[in-house]
Amino acid sequence: KAATLLEKARTVLVDNRLTDSSVYPTVIADLGIAYSSLSRYSDAESLLIEARQLLEGRYGAGSVQEVELLNALALLYDDLGRHQEAEQLQRSVLAVRVGGYSSDAIALAQNNLGKTLLLAGKSTEAEDLLKQAQQHFEHLSTPRATLMLAAVETNLAELYIRQARFSPADHLLFDVLSIRKRFLAPTDPDMALTLHNIGELYA
């Protein structure tokens, strides 16, 4: 449904020759993200790259708008197994955020880069980044920060499982389950994912 609505919005902008408007890059970026969730990866990549070029031309390299797009493009490349390209983008995101963003944004970038490095098999640096993000979110008490802690610990548990370090992975996954039970509905996809991860650990 989201993709259909965004396609209509894009068509309206194109038909009315409004591709130079400030809203056009946002529409095609959101459409690219929607396509990625539908596994339409080629279409998603084309739109995200186009949006990145437009945003960089309008706001300059390293702008808030471009950085958010780099993260979306990196996640797409991870889905495609193109971890080296994803790593380059996530390093760029982290470098920009360290230069003047909030500590939450920096920790989130550390988590995202850590996940990419985990997928690329670079476990030492991945663990260091994920632990930094974990330590940051552990000291916060808002629901958003606590759910982010669960996301970080999920990635850290995956790393430990890959290293056959099952005891710390077990501890982390049950902590994730406890957090998500507090804040998410039983039918939430993240709840199902957590139960699946625990089940695989004991399979």
Disulfide bonds with the S-S distance in Angstrom:
none
